[in-house]
C-alpha cells in the first residue's frame, strides 16, 4: 500500500497509487479495504482510466473510491 496516495474515508482505506503505463500516461486504480472484526474486506478496481499525470490518476481514483463507498453505505451496491 502506498501511504502517499492512501486515504481514510467513512471507515475504509482507499489505496489510490497510480501505475505508470508509459512515459506520459498513468493508470488510475484503487484498492478499498476495511477491517471487519478479524477479517479484512478488500476490493480491487484496476484500470479505472488513463490520465496524463500521476496526481490526476490518483485524484480520479480517490473520487471514484469515495463514490463507491458512498453507494455501498447507502445500499446501492
PyMOL commands that set and color helices and strands:
alter all, ss='L'
color gray80, all
select helices_A, chain A and resi 54-73
alter helices_A, ss='H'
color red, helices_A
select strands_A, chain A and resi 6-9+12-15+19-20+26-36+39-51
alter strands_A, ss='S'
color yellow, strands_A
deselect
rebuild
show_as cartoon
